Amino acid sequence: MILDVLKELSQMSTFSKKTLAIKLNTSEAMIEQVLDQLKRMKYVASEEDNPICSGGCSGCTIACATSPVNTITITEKGRKLLSSI
């Protein structure tokens, strides 16, 4: 499951736990557990950002969010693992 999640993350343009859970036929809670494990193993990193919208970003996927946006990034270690499989 860990590799499956990492592979899917590498192919997603916008991260969504719900979409990932549906695609992998599992629960969002399981996705959360796997993400926590990937973070502990240093294959992914997460960051919370509070974007400030200038109003000039009509193509933005954040859509002027008023709540923090969490991003998941695959680390160099994670990219190496993906390239080895």
Buried (B, 14 or more C-beta within 10 A) or exposed (E): EEEEBBBBBEEEEEBEBEBBBEBBEBEBEBBEBBBEBBBEBEBBBEEEEEBEEEEEEEEEEEEEEEEEEEEBEBBEEBEEBBEEE
